[in-house]
Amino acid sequence: MKLKKLVVVFLLSALASGCRHDPSLPEEQPGKIRLRWIPAFDEQRRADMETGLAWSLSYLGALLPEGSLAAAIRYEGSDSTRFELDLGNVGFSEAAYSSITTILRRMKASEEYRQRGAISLGRFLMLTLHSSWHYYEITGMPESLEAFWAENQVGNIFLFPVLQSTVGLEHRFLKFQISEDPGRMSFLAEDTDGDIATPGYPVHGYEVFDVMPNGQLRFAIYDAAGQLAPAAPANRTRAGKPSKCLWCHESKVQPLFAPSPDIDGFMTAQDFYLLTDSANQILDWYRSRQRADIQFSRRQDHTQSEFLYISFMEPSVRVVAREWGWNEEEVEARFQGFPSHVHGEFPQLGALYHRRRVDSLGPYQTLRVPDSAREPNAGEPDFFR
């Protein structure tokens, strides 16, 4: 009987301790979160990570006044790769900050956060910038194409047909307006079926973007009914997710990657180039006047942002070992029998594994991230619905 009482007391104590806040994790403000950065390769420096983080936050609309990122980061030590990030100190709007804190609450409740005392920087980026529904919430993207166009249509609309697109599998129709005020610029691409010159051509989706106050572009995908969609359908277009748009438009408003023949009655390609060149000059001038923690003139800095999520979504054994707190031999044994691959864009990252597989083999449960940062997939999280 005495033994039975001891067992009951022990179980009650265990249950109670599981409900209490872990004393090793002090209470945090809603907009603060502790992150773990794992370098993708030996040459990657902490300054590179900060550059990538700055670009990632700016893609979400953060103003990042000069010096704000340094003030928002508190490292655990002089050479530590663990730090606390204060997202209330980087220039987000009140609405964006509120959306971010909703996502952070879920991160802090995860087993990974409780066990490791922080969450991976790559997972943080995948659940903010590279999760379509979360990106829309943070950037305040209108839920319908009608609302987007009503919000942005303030001037003359230019029209340009694209017969040879590197994005759409069929013809595309571009509608855009240009202004000396970048905040009044907006662009819309209609993905069509068949011949764009035929009146009443069917439209099966839309990709749009406009310009945020910090000079970055804001993207969205709308379906054929004009409602927000996490990605464009792969059987219709190569447009992918909003975060894939960033990959092509990181420095230019409207690039054309293939020549498009002229059609009678429509703007010529030459006129289109002149207009978009003008738009890019206006945007470059606006960006040059920003006093922020990112420098738009450093065209390749955005690559540091790509390293942060690519090395997470496709980690090496070295990266996984540091993430899990294991040695590399233990990780290699866990991965035995699973194929590796080399990244086509960044072969210097070495032999890599896919994140979905890595998380399924890990020593703790994690928040699921999208299966792809750029392409349509079935794993898009939504913490708001």
Sine and cosine of phi, psi and omega as CSV:
sin_phi,cos_phi,sin_psi,cos_psi,sin_omega,cos_omega
0.00,0.00,-0.67,0.74,0.01,-1.00
-0.90,0.43,-0.65,0.76,0.02,-1.00
-0.89,0.45,-0.66,0.76,0.00,-1.00
-0.88,0.48,-0.67,0.75,0.01,-1.00
-0.90,0.44,-0.62,0.78,0.02,-1.00
-0.89,0.45,-0.65,0.76,0.02,-1.00
-0.89,0.45,-0.70,0.72,0.01,-1.00
-0.88,0.48,-0.71,0.71,0.02,-1.00
-0.87,0.49,-0.67,0.74,-0.01,-1.00
-0.89,0.46,-0.70,0.72,-0.01,-1.00
-0.91,0.42,-0.68,0.73,0.03,-1.00
-0.89,0.46,-0.63,0.78,0.02,-1.00
-0.91,0.42,-0.66,0.75,0.00,-1.00
-0.91,0.42,-0.68,0.73,0.01,-1.00
-0.89,0.45,-0.66,0.75,-0.01,-1.00
-0.91,0.42,-0.66,0.75,-0.02,-1.00
-0.92,0.39,-0.50,0.87,0.03,-1.00
-0.94,0.34,-0.36,0.93,-0.01,-1.00
-1.00,-0.03,-0.29,0.96,-0.03,-1.00
-0.99,0.17,0.40,-0.92,0.10,-1.00
-0.92,0.38,0.72,-0.69,0.01,-1.00
-0.88,0.48,0.87,-0.49,-0.06,-1.00
-0.90,0.43,-0.31,0.95,0.03,-1.00
-0.98,0.22,-0.20,0.98,0.01,-1.00
-0.92,-0.39,0.99,-0.13,-0.04,-1.00
-0.91,0.42,0.43,-0.90,0.04,-1.00
-0.86,0.50,0.65,-0.76,-0.03,-1.00
-0.86,-0.50,0.36,-0.93,0.14,-0.99
-0.94,0.33,0.45,-0.89,-0.10,-1.00
-0.83,0.56,-0.56,0.83,-0.07,-1.00
-1.00,-0.06,0.16,0.99,0.02,-1.00
-0.95,-0.30,0.57,-0.83,0.05,-1.00
-0.48,-0.88,0.58,-0.82,0.04,-1.00
-1.00,-0.07,0.74,-0.67,-0.11,-0.99
-0.83,-0.56,0.48,-0.88,0.09,-1.00
-0.89,-0.46,0.87,-0.50,0.07,-1.00
-0.98,-0.18,0.77,-0.64,0.02,-1.00
-0.90,-0.44,0.94,-0.35,-0.03,-1.00
-0.83,0.56,0.65,-0.76,-0.01,-1.00
-0.97,0.23,-0.45,0.90,-0.01,-1.00
-0.41,-0.91,0.27,-0.96,-0.14,-0.99
-0.86,0.50,-0.54,0.84,-0.09,-1.00
-0.99,0.16,-0.15,0.99,-0.03,-1.00
-0.97,0.26,0.85,-0.52,-0.08,-1.00
-0.99,-0.16,0.26,-0.97,0.04,-1.00
-0.89,0.46,-0.57,0.82,0.04,-1.00
-0.90,0.44,-0.57,0.82,0.06,-1.00
-0.91,0.42,-0.68,0.73,0.03,-1.00
-0.87,0.49,-0.69,0.72,-0.02,-1.00
-0.89,0.45,-0.62,0.79,0.06,-1.00
-0.89,0.46,-0.71,0.70,0.02,-1.00
-0.89,0.45,-0.62,0.78,0.02,-1.00
-0.92,0.39,-0.67,0.75,0.02,-1.00
-0.86,0.51,-0.73,0.69,0.02,-1.00
-0.89,0.45,-0.66,0.75,0.00,-1.00
-0.88,0.48,-0.70,0.71,0.01,-1.00
-0.92,0.38,-0.58,0.81,0.01,-1.00
-0.93,0.37,-0.56,0.83,0.08,-1.00
-0.88,0.48,-0.42,0.91,0.04,-1.00
-1.00,0.03,-0.03,1.00,0.07,-1.00
0.96,-0.28,-0.01,1.00,0.01,-1.00
-0.89,0.45,0.71,-0.71,0.01,-1.00
-0.96,0.29,-0.53,0.85,0.04,-1.00
0.75,0.66,0.87,0.49,0.09,-1.00
-0.81,0.59,0.49,-0.87,-0.06,-1.00
-0.77,0.64,0.78,-0.63,0.03,-1.00
1.00,0.06,-0.11,0.99,-0.08,-1.00
-0.95,0.33,-0.57,0.82,-0.01,-1.00
-0.92,0.39,-0.68,0.73,0.03,-1.00
-0.87,0.50,-0.61,0.79,0.02,-1.00
-0.95,0.31,-0.41,0.91,-0.06,-1.00
-1.00,0.05,-0.22,0.97,-0.05,-1.00
-0.96,-0.27,0.74,-0.67,0.09,-1.00
-0.78,-0.62,0.96,-0.28,-0.03,-1.00
-0.97,0.24,0.45,-0.89,0.03,-1.00
-0.97,0.23,-0.30,0.95,0.03,-1.00
-0.25,-0.97,0.18,-0.98,-0.09,-1.00
-0.89,0.46,-0.49,0.87,0.01,-1.00
-0.88,-0.47,0.34,0.94,-0.07,-1.00
-0.98,0.21,0.49,-0.87,0.14,-0.99
-0.97,-0.25,0.18,0.98,0.07,-1.00
-0.95,-0.32,0.68,-0.74,-0.05,-1.00
-0.41,-0.91,0.36,-0.93,0.13,-0.99
-0.99,-0.14,0.72,-0.70,0.01,-1.00
-0.91,-0.41,0.81,-0.58,0.02,-1.00
-0.98,-0.18,0.98,-0.21,-0.06,-1.00
-0.99,0.17,-0.03,1.00,0.13,-0.99
-1.00,0.08,0.05,1.00,-0.13,-0.99
-0.84,-0.55,0.34,0.94,-0.06,-1.00
-0.84,-0.54,0.16,0.99,0.14,-0.99
1.00,-0.01,0.54,0.84,0.14,-0.99
-0.99,0.15,0.49,-0.87,0.12,-0.99
-0.92,0.39,0.27,-0.96,0.00,-1.00
-0.87,0.49,-0.66,0.75,-0.01,-1.00
-0.92,0.39,-0.68,0.74,0.01,-1.00
-0.90,0.44,-0.68,0.74,0.00,-1.00
-0.88,0.47,-0.65,0.76,0.03,-1.00
-0.88,0.47,-0.67,0.74,0.03,-1.00
-0.90,0.44,-0.66,0.75,-0.01,-1.00
-0.90,0.44,-0.66,0.75,-0.03,-1.00
-0.90,0.43,-0.51,0.86,0.09,-1.00
-0.88,0.47,-0.67,0.74,0.02,-1.00
-0.93,0.36,-0.66,0.75,-0.02,-1.00
-0.89,0.46,-0.58,0.81,0.02,-1.00
-0.86,0.51,-0.65,0.76,0.02,-1.00
-0.93,0.37,-0.62,0.78,0.02,-1.00
-0.89,0.45,-0.70,0.71,-0.06,-1.00
-0.94,0.35,-0.38,0.92,0.02,-1.00
-1.00,0.08,-0.09,1.00,-0.08,-1.00
-0.97,0.26,0.42,-0.91,0.05,-1.00
-0.90,0.45,-0.59,0.80,0.04,-1.00
-0.85,0.53,-0.71,0.70,-0.04,-1.00
-0.92,0.40,-0.65,0.76,-0.02,-1.00
-0.93,0.36,-0.65,0.76,-0.04,-1.00
-0.97,0.22,-0.66,0.75,-0.11,-0.99
-0.99,-0.11,-0.15,0.99,0.01,-1.00
0.97,0.26,0.18,0.98,-0.01,-1.00
-0.12,-0.99,0.17,-0.99,0.08,-1.00
-0.88,-0.48,0.49,-0.87,-0.01,-1.00
-0.87,0.50,0.68,-0.74,0.05,-1.00
-0.85,0.53,-0.63,0.77,0.02,-1.00
-0.89,0.46,-0.64,0.77,0.02,-1.00
-0.93,0.37,-0.62,0.78,0.07,-1.00
-0.84,0.54,-0.70,0.71,-0.01,-1.00
-0.94,0.35,-0.62,0.78,0.00,-1.00
-0.93,0.38,-0.46,0.89,-0.01,-1.00
-1.00,-0.06,0.03,1.00,0.08,-1.00
-0.85,-0.53,-0.98,0.21,-0.08,-1.00
-0.91,0.41,-0.63,0.78,-0.17,-0.99
-0.97,-0.25,0.22,0.98,0.21,-0.98
-0.96,-0.27,0.90,-0.44,-0.19,-0.98
-0.84,0.54,-0.74,0.67,-0.05,-1.00
-0.90,0.43,-0.60,0.80,0.01,-1.00
-0.95,0.32,-0.63,0.78,0.07,-1.00
-0.86,0.51,-0.70,0.72,0.01,-1.00
-0.88,0.47,-0.68,0.74,-0.01,-1.00
-0.90,0.44,-0.72,0.70,-0.06,-1.00
-0.92,0.39,-0.66,0.75,-0.06,-1.00
-1.00,0.07,-0.09,1.00,0.05,-1.00
0.94,0.33,0.58,0.82,-0.02,-1.00
-0.94,0.34,0.75,-0.66,0.04,-1.00
-0.84,0.54,0.56,-0.83,-0.09,-1.00
-0.97,0.25,-0.29,0.96,-0.01,-1.00
-0.77,-0.64,0.44,-0.90,0.06,-1.00
-0.89,0.46,-0.61,0.79,0.02,-1.00
-0.85,0.52,-0.68,0.73,0.01,-1.00
-0.93,0.35,-0.63,0.78,0.05,-1.00
-0.87,0.49,-0.73,0.69,-0.07,-1.00
-0.94,0.35,-0.59,0.81,0.05,-1.00
-0.91,0.42,-0.59,0.81,0.00,-1.00
-0.95,0.32,-0.46,0.89,-0.15,-0.99
-0.92,-0.38,-0.33,0.94,-0.08,-1.00
-0.98,0.21,0.99,-0.17,-0.09,-1.00
-0.78,-0.62,-0.01,1.00,-0.05,-1.00
-0.49,-0.87,-0.33,-0.95,0.02,-1.00
-0.94,0.34,0.69,-0.73,-0.01,-1.00
-0.99,-0.16,0.81,-0.58,0.08,-1.00
-1.00,-0.09,0.54,-0.84,-0.04,-1.00
-0.83,-0.56,0.68,-0.74,0.03,-1.00
-0.55,-0.83,0.82,-0.57,0.02,-1.00
-1.00,0.05,0.64,-0.77,0.03,-1.00
-0.87,-0.49,0.93,-0.36,-0.04,-1.00
-1.00,-0.03,-0.44,0.90,0.01,-1.00
-0.84,-0.54,1.00,0.01,-0.07,-1.00
-0.98,-0.20,0.61,-0.79,0.13,-0.99
-1.00,0.02,-0.03,1.00,0.01,-1.00
-0.95,-0.31,-0.88,0.48,-0.01,-1.00
-0.97,0.23,0.57,-0.82,0.04,-1.00
-0.98,0.18,-0.33,0.94,0.09,-1.00
-0.86,-0.51,-0.35,-0.94,0.02,-1.00
-0.94,0.35,0.42,-0.91,0.10,-0.99
-0.78,-0.63,0.44,-0.90,0.03,-1.00
-0.81,-0.59,0.85,-0.53,-0.04,-1.00
-0.98,-0.17,0.74,-0.68,0.08,-1.00
-0.81,-0.58,0.80,-0.60,-0.08,-1.00
-0.44,-0.90,0.35,-0.94,0.09,-1.00
-0.73,-0.68,0.58,-0.81,-0.07,-1.00
-0.83,-0.56,0.63,-0.77,-0.02,-1.00
-0.58,-0.81,0.38,-0.92,0.12,-0.99
-0.92,0.39,-0.31,0.95,0.10,-0.99
-0.99,-0.13,0.95,-0.32,-0.03,-1.00
-0.82,0.58,-0.48,0.88,0.03,-1.00
-0.91,0.42,-0.19,0.98,0.04,-1.00
-0.96,-0.28,0.22,0.98,0.09,-1.00
-1.00,-0.04,0.62,-0.78,0.11,-0.99
-0.43,-0.90,0.47,-0.88,-0.09,-1.00
-0.65,-0.76,0.66,-0.75,0.00,-1.00
-0.68,-0.74,0.72,-0.69,0.08,-1.00
-0.89,-0.46,0.81,-0.59,0.10,-1.00
-1.00,-0.10,0.81,-0.58,0.10,-0.99
-1.00,-0.04,0.83,-0.55,-0.14,-0.99
-0.91,-0.41,0.22,-0.97,0.17,-0.99
-0.96,-0.27,0.88,-0.47,0.13,-0.99
1.00,0.07,-0.61,-0.79,-0.22,-0.98
-1.00,0.05,0.89,-0.46,-0.04,-1.00
-0.94,0.33,-0.36,0.93,-0.02,-1.00
-0.98,0.20,-0.17,0.99,0.00,-1.00
-1.00,0.07,0.84,-0.55,0.00,-1.00
-0.84,0.54,0.62,-0.79,0.03,-1.00
0.97,0.26,0.44,0.90,0.00,-1.00
-0.88,0.48,0.60,-0.80,0.00,-1.00
-0.97,0.24,0.60,-0.80,0.03,-1.00
-0.91,-0.42,0.77,-0.64,-0.02,-1.00
-0.93,-0.38,0.12,0.99,0.06,-1.00
0.17,-0.99,0.24,-0.97,-0.06,-1.00
-0.66,-0.75,0.63,-0.78,0.21,-0.98
-0.87,-0.49,0.70,-0.71,-0.06,-1.00
-0.71,-0.70,0.36,-0.93,0.23,-0.97
-0.41,-0.91,0.42,-0.91,0.14,-0.99
-0.67,-0.74,-0.19,-0.98,-0.11,-0.99
-0.90,-0.43,0.79,-0.61,0.04,-1.00
-0.99,0.13,0.29,-0.96,-0.02,-1.00
-0.84,0.55,-0.45,0.89,-0.01,-1.00
-1.00,0.10,0.04,1.00,0.04,-1.00
1.00,-0.08,-0.14,0.99,0.05,-1.00
-0.99,0.11,0.41,-0.91,0.04,-1.00
-1.00,0.08,0.55,-0.84,0.03,-1.00
-0.90,-0.44,0.80,-0.60,-0.17,-0.99
-0.90,-0.43,0.40,-0.91,0.13,-0.99
-0.40,-0.92,0.43,-0.90,0.13,-0.99
-0.91,-0.41,0.77,-0.64,0.11,-0.99
-0.88,-0.47,0.62,-0.79,-0.01,-1.00
-0.99,0.16,-0.09,-1.00,-0.07,-1.00
-0.88,0.47,-0.44,0.90,0.03,-1.00
-1.00,0.06,0.00,1.00,0.03,-1.00
0.99,0.14,0.37,0.93,0.02,-1.00
-0.96,-0.30,0.52,-0.85,0.01,-1.00
-0.81,0.59,0.65,-0.76,0.04,-1.00
-0.73,-0.68,0.53,-0.85,-0.02,-1.00
-0.93,0.36,-0.40,0.92,0.00,-1.00
-0.29,-0.96,0.33,-0.94,0.10,-0.99
-0.98,0.18,0.56,-0.83,-0.05,-1.00
-0.91,0.41,0.77,-0.64,-0.09,-1.00
-0.92,0.40,-0.40,0.92,0.01,-1.00
-0.99,0.15,-0.03,1.00,-0.01,-1.00
-0.89,-0.46,-0.50,0.87,-0.14,-0.99
-0.37,-0.93,0.33,-0.95,0.07,-1.00
-0.99,-0.13,0.20,0.98,-0.12,-0.99
-0.88,0.47,-0.59,0.81,0.03,-1.00
0.94,0.34,-0.60,-0.80,-0.05,-1.00
-1.00,-0.06,0.21,-0.98,0.10,-0.99
-0.82,0.57,-0.60,0.80,-0.02,-1.00
-0.95,0.30,-0.26,0.97,0.15,-0.99
-0.97,0.23,-0.54,0.84,0.06,-1.00
-0.85,0.53,-0.61,0.79,0.02,-1.00
-0.85,0.53,-0.57,0.82,-0.07,-1.00
-0.91,0.42,-0.54,0.84,-0.03,-1.00
-1.00,-0.10,-0.42,0.91,-0.13,-0.99
-0.91,-0.40,0.45,0.89,-0.07,-1.00
-0.93,0.36,-0.33,0.94,-0.05,-1.00
-0.76,-0.66,-0.24,0.97,-0.06,-1.00
-0.76,-0.65,0.48,-0.88,-0.01,-1.00
-0.93,0.36,-0.82,0.57,-0.18,-0.98
-0.57,-0.82,0.96,0.27,-0.01,-1.00
-0.96,0.27,0.54,-0.84,0.18,-0.98
-0.93,-0.36,0.82,-0.57,-0.07,-1.00
-0.99,-0.12,-0.10,1.00,0.05,-1.00
-0.59,-0.81,0.58,-0.82,0.02,-1.00
-0.91,0.42,0.61,-0.79,0.01,-1.00
-0.86,-0.50,0.81,-0.59,-0.04,-1.00
-0.92,0.40,0.47,-0.88,0.02,-1.00
-0.97,0.24,0.49,-0.87,0.07,-1.00
-0.84,-0.55,0.73,-0.68,0.02,-1.00
-0.83,0.55,0.70,-0.71,0.04,-1.00
1.00,-0.02,-0.09,1.00,0.00,-1.00
-0.86,-0.52,0.27,-0.96,0.09,-1.00
-0.80,0.59,0.63,-0.78,0.06,-1.00
-0.99,0.16,0.32,-0.95,0.04,-1.00
-0.88,0.48,-0.60,0.80,0.00,-1.00
-0.89,0.46,-0.69,0.72,0.03,-1.00
-0.91,0.42,-0.61,0.80,0.03,-1.00
-0.88,0.47,-0.71,0.70,0.02,-1.00
-0.88,0.48,-0.64,0.76,0.00,-1.00
-0.90,0.44,-0.68,0.73,-0.02,-1.00
-0.92,0.39,-0.71,0.71,-0.03,-1.00
-0.95,0.31,-0.52,0.85,0.12,-0.99
-0.88,0.48,-0.66,0.75,0.05,-1.00
-0.89,0.46,-0.68,0.74,0.02,-1.00
-0.88,0.47,-0.67,0.74,0.01,-1.00
-0.91,0.41,-0.60,0.80,0.04,-1.00
-0.91,0.42,-0.66,0.75,0.04,-1.00
-0.89,0.46,-0.70,0.72,-0.01,-1.00
-0.92,0.39,-0.65,0.76,0.04,-1.00
-0.87,0.49,-0.67,0.74,0.01,-1.00
-0.89,0.45,-0.69,0.72,0.00,-1.00
-0.89,0.46,-0.70,0.71,-0.01,-1.00
-0.91,0.41,-0.57,0.82,-0.02,-1.00
-0.91,0.40,-0.36,0.93,0.00,-1.00
-1.00,0.00,-0.09,1.00,0.04,-1.00
-0.96,0.28,0.69,-0.72,0.09,-1.00
-0.94,-0.33,1.00,0.08,-0.17,-0.98
-0.70,-0.71,0.08,-1.00,-0.02,-1.00
-0.99,0.16,0.00,1.00,0.17,-0.98
-0.89,-0.45,0.51,-0.86,0.01,-1.00
-0.89,-0.45,0.95,-0.31,-0.03,-1.00
-0.89,0.45,-0.42,0.91,0.00,-1.00
-0.93,0.36,-0.34,0.94,0.04,-1.00
-1.00,0.02,1.00,0.08,-0.22,-0.97
-0.87,0.49,-0.48,0.88,-0.08,-1.00
-1.00,-0.07,-0.03,1.00,-0.03,-1.00
-0.87,0.49,-0.51,0.86,-0.02,-1.00
-0.88,0.47,-0.36,0.93,0.03,-1.00
-0.87,0.49,-0.51,0.86,0.02,-1.00
-0.90,0.43,-0.52,0.86,0.10,-1.00
-0.92,0.38,-0.65,0.76,0.00,-1.00
-0.91,0.42,-0.64,0.76,0.03,-1.00
-0.85,0.53,-0.61,0.79,-0.09,-1.00
-0.90,0.43,-0.65,0.76,-0.02,-1.00
-1.00,-0.01,-0.50,0.87,0.01,-1.00
-0.93,0.37,-0.67,0.74,-0.01,-1.00
-0.94,0.34,-0.30,0.95,0.12,-0.99
-1.00,0.09,-0.73,0.69,-0.03,-1.00
-0.94,0.34,-0.45,0.89,0.01,-1.00
-0.72,-0.69,0.96,0.28,-0.11,-0.99
-0.99,0.12,0.42,-0.91,0.13,-0.99
-1.00,0.06,0.16,-0.99,0.09,-1.00
-0.85,0.53,-0.65,0.76,-0.01,-1.00
-0.86,0.51,-0.72,0.70,-0.01,-1.00
-0.91,0.41,-0.70,0.72,-0.02,-1.00
-0.90,0.44,-0.64,0.77,0.00,-1.00
-0.86,0.50,-0.68,0.74,0.00,-1.00
-0.95,0.31,-0.55,0.84,0.03,-1.00
-0.92,0.40,-0.69,0.72,-0.05,-1.00
-1.00,0.09,-0.30,0.95,-0.10,-0.99
0.98,0.20,0.44,0.90,0.04,-1.00
-0.96,-0.28,0.16,-0.99,0.19,-0.98
-1.00,0.00,0.28,-0.96,-0.12,-0.99
-0.91,0.42,-0.54,0.84,0.01,-1.00
-0.90,0.44,-0.62,0.78,0.02,-1.00
-0.91,0.42,-0.65,0.76,0.02,-1.00
-0.92,0.40,-0.70,0.71,0.01,-1.00
-0.86,0.50,-0.62,0.78,0.03,-1.00
-0.91,0.41,-0.64,0.77,0.01,-1.00
-0.91,0.40,-0.56,0.83,-0.03,-1.00
-1.00,0.05,0.03,1.00,-0.05,-1.00
-0.80,0.60,0.81,-0.59,0.04,-1.00
1.00,-0.05,-0.16,0.99,0.03,-1.00
-0.99,-0.14,0.72,-0.70,-0.06,-1.00
-0.96,0.29,0.55,-0.83,0.12,-0.99
-0.96,-0.29,0.12,-0.99,0.02,-1.00
-0.51,-0.86,0.18,-0.98,0.05,-1.00
-0.91,-0.42,0.70,-0.71,-0.02,-1.00
-0.94,0.35,0.76,-0.65,-0.05,-1.00
-0.92,0.40,-0.49,0.87,-0.05,-1.00
-1.00,-0.02,-0.57,0.82,-0.06,-1.00
-0.77,-0.64,0.96,0.29,-0.03,-1.00
-0.89,0.46,-0.32,0.95,-0.01,-1.00
-0.92,0.39,-0.20,0.98,0.02,-1.00
-0.97,0.26,-0.23,0.97,0.09,-1.00
0.99,0.10,-0.38,-0.93,0.00,-1.00
-0.96,0.27,0.79,-0.61,-0.16,-0.99
-0.80,-0.60,0.34,-0.94,0.04,-1.00
-0.80,-0.60,0.40,-0.91,-0.03,-1.00
-0.99,0.13,0.63,-0.78,-0.09,-1.00
-0.85,0.53,-0.65,0.76,-0.02,-1.00
-0.84,0.54,-0.68,0.73,0.02,-1.00
-0.93,0.38,-0.68,0.73,-0.02,-1.00
-0.86,0.51,-0.74,0.68,-0.04,-1.00
-0.91,0.41,-0.53,0.85,0.01,-1.00
-0.94,0.33,-0.35,0.94,-0.02,-1.00
-0.98,-0.22,-0.05,1.00,-0.14,-0.99
-0.94,0.33,0.23,-0.97,-0.05,-1.00
-1.00,0.09,-0.02,1.00,0.02,-1.00
-0.52,-0.86,0.33,-0.94,0.04,-1.00
-0.98,0.20,0.54,-0.84,-0.04,-1.00
-0.76,-0.65,0.26,-0.97,0.17,-0.99
-0.97,0.26,0.77,-0.64,-0.01,-1.00
-0.94,0.34,0.70,-0.71,0.07,-1.00
-0.97,-0.25,0.25,-0.97,0.09,-1.00
-0.83,0.56,0.51,-0.86,0.02,-1.00
-0.95,0.32,-0.29,0.96,0.04,-1.00
-0.55,-0.84,0.60,-0.80,0.08,-1.00
-0.98,0.18,-0.43,0.90,-0.15,-0.99
-0.90,-0.44,-0.50,0.86,-0.18,-0.98
-0.96,-0.29,0.35,-0.94,0.07,-1.00
-0.84,0.54,0.61,-0.79,0.00,-1.00
-0.37,-0.93,0.22,-0.97,-0.08,-1.00
-1.00,-0.02,0.05,1.00,-0.14,-0.99
-0.94,-0.34,0.44,0.90,-0.04,-1.00
-0.95,0.31,0.90,-0.44,0.02,-1.00
-0.97,0.23,0.38,-0.93,0.08,-1.00
-0.54,-0.84,0.98,-0.21,-0.03,-1.00
-1.00,0.06,0.12,0.99,-0.10,-1.00
-0.93,-0.38,-0.08,1.00,-0.05,-1.00
-0.77,-0.64,0.00,0.00,0.00,0.00
